Structures are given as C-alpha cells and as structure tokens.
Amino acid sequence: MKLRITLLALSAILLAAHFLRASTPIPLLICLAAPFLLVIKKRWILRTIQALTGLGAAIWLFTLSDIVQQRVFEGRSWTVSAIILCVVAGYTLLTGWLLESPIVKEKYP
C-alpha cells in the first residue's frame, strides 16, 4: 500500500510542478495537499483522490492539445512532446486506478 501512495504522491508532485510553471497557486496547493488527505480513513476521501487523478489526466491531455497546436503552428516537431504527455496522463490515471485494489479498500471503510 505504501508503494501505491508513493506513486500517487509522485503523480501529484508532477501535476503541482505543472501548475507552478503556469503560476497558478491554488491548484498547486491542492495537488500538494491531496496525498495527505489519505491520512483520513474514509471511503469518500479515496473516491475524491481518484476523481482528482482523473481530472489531473484530463489536464495533461488539455496541455498536450495546447502544445501540439502551438508546435504545429510554429512548424516544429510535436511527436516527442505528445508521447511524453500521453505517458504522464496514463501514469496519472494508473495511480488513481491502483487505489481500487482490495488492500486499499479494506483500509478505507
């Protein structure tokens, strides 16, 4: 279970870094605080964190769209950026999905 939470924390830090670069402090603080919410052993906290990982993946995909559009407009290569952001979005979804395991669910009644 510790590994699952560590992977989730890494996902939250990556998203927080994205918000730091965009100079948006409120989402940055939410991302940094989200893994600490798992200290509260309630099922709704677990579902909220999973919803936030889905939202985080959507944010990565919107960022992907913006970067691809900008690079196509400039005539630059966009494939490496697209691959990287797709992997990061998939990783973010994976961290939310890992919280669906029976080991985690029994800790959050």
C-alpha positions in Angstrom: 0.0 0.0 0.0 2.9 2.4 0.7 4.1 1.9 -2.9 0.7 2.9 -4.2 0.6 6.0 -2.1 4.2 6.9 -3.1 3.3 6.6 -6.8 0.2 8.8 -6.2 2.4 11.4 -4.4 4.8 11.4 -7.4 1.9 12.0 -9.7 0.6 14.9 -7.5 4.1 16.4 -7.5 4.3 16.3 -11.3 1.0 18.0 -11.6 2.0 20.5 -8.9 5.1 21.3 -11.0 2.9 21.9 -14.0 0.8 24.4 -12.0 3.9 26.0 -10.6 5.2 26.7 -14.1 1.7 28.1 -15.0 1.8 30.3 -11.9 -1.5 29.0 -10.5 -1.0 28.7 -6.7 -4.5 27.3 -5.7 -4.3 24.2 -7.9 -0.7 23.8 -6.9 -1.6 23.7 -3.2 -4.5 21.3 -3.9 -2.1 18.9 -5.7 0.4 19.0 -2.9 -2.2 18.5 -0.2 -4.1 15.7 -2.0 -1.9 12.8 -0.9 -2.0 13.9 2.7 -5.8 13.6 2.6 -5.3 9.8 2.6 -4.5 10.0 6.3 -8.2 10.3 6.8 -9.5 6.8 6.6 -12.9 7.4 4.9 -14.1 5.9 1.6 -15.2 9.3 0.2 -11.6 10.6 0.6 -10.4 7.7 -1.5 -13.0 8.4 -4.2 -12.2 12.1 -4.2 -8.5 11.4 -4.7 -9.4 9.0 -7.6 -11.5 11.7 -9.1 -8.7 14.2 -8.8 -6.3 11.8 -10.6 -8.9 11.6 -13.5 -9.0 15.4 -13.5 -5.3 15.5 -13.5 -5.1 13.2 -16.5 -7.6 15.4 -18.3 -5.4 18.5 -17.5 -2.4 16.7 -19.0 -4.4 15.9 -22.2 -5.5 19.6 -22.5 -1.9 20.6 -22.1 -1.0 18.1 -24.8 -3.6 19.6 -27.1 -2.2 23.1 -26.5 1.4 22.1 -27.1 0.6 20.2 -30.2 -1.4 23.1 -31.7 1.4 25.6 -30.8 4.1 23.4 -32.3 2.2 22.7 -35.5 1.5 26.4 -35.9 5.3 27.1 -35.5 6.2 24.2 -37.8 8.1 22.4 -35.1 8.2 18.7 -34.2 5.5 17.8 -31.7 5.6 14.0 -31.5 8.1 13.6 -28.6 6.0 16.1 -26.5 2.8 14.2 -27.4 4.4 10.9 -26.3 5.7 12.3 -23.1 2.4 13.9 -22.1 0.4 10.8 -23.0 2.7 8.7 -20.8 2.3 11.2 -17.9 -1.5 11.3 -18.4 -1.6 7.5 -18.4 0.6 7.3 -15.3 -1.7 9.8 -13.5 -4.7 7.6 -14.4 -2.8 4.5 -13.3 -2.1 6.0 -9.8 -5.8 6.5 -9.3 -6.7 3.0 -10.6 -4.1 1.5 -8.2 -6.2 2.8 -5.3 -9.0 0.5 -6.4 -7.3 -2.6 -5.0 -8.8 -4.7 -2.2 -5.8 -3.9 0.0 -6.5 -0.2 -0.1 -10.3 -0.6 0.0 -10.2 -2.5 3.3 -8.2 0.4 4.9 -11.0 2.9 3.8 -14.3 1.6 5.1 
